[in-house]
Amino acid sequence: MVKQVLYLIVFSFLIILIGCNSSNTPVTQNIPIESDSKISESVEAKPIESNKPDDISEITEDEWSYYFNARYGFSIKYPSEWTAGEESDNGDGKSLYIGNPDIQILAYASNYMEDTSDPYHEDENVQLQRTRLENGYESVLIVGKEEGKVLFDMVYISTQDIEYHFYASVSEKFFEDNEQILLKVAKSLDSPE
């Protein structure tokens, strides 16, 4: 029961936060599709040396874990080295990374309601970029700074009005070390259509 109340509070907070940033004009109408240039430039991150492979394709298939969400039928792959949490009680998604309070990484879905949902976080601290998921679906990548952390949110809204998210709110260091991995995970988001 306590777990359900906690999930409800977190979900309500996200809805309120998103609702505070809403507007009556859809943001996605004016966002050009851009190449997958270095996203870190949009959040003024400084490159640092990392032990991660420069070419994300060097990561083998057995180094990825897969999550399938039965309620909404979406899947996503993420590095096996991440410790994932349990699926939420309502079955809308789960945390893909637990154990560090400075890192929140989630995969989830919800019903999109045009009059109340604004998944595009319209404010001056974020940049929106149209991109394509690995499955070819057009989505919107939101990158910016929020409460001293890097916000990285891949959003796809299906023709059935389901809103799919790969959401990360992470420290700048984690983002600098894992930017290409976060992008690879985000683009692996797959949903029924």
Secondary structure, DSSP 8 states (H G I E B T S, - for coil): -HHHHHHHHHHHHHHHHHHHT--SS-GGGG--B-----GGGGGT------SS-SSGGGS-GGGEEEEE-TTT--EEEEETTS----B-TTSSEEEEE-S-TT-EEEEEEEE--TTT--TT--STTEEEEEEE-TTS-EEEEEEEEETTEEEEEEEEE-TTSEEEEEEEEE-HHHHHHHHHHHHHHHHT-B---
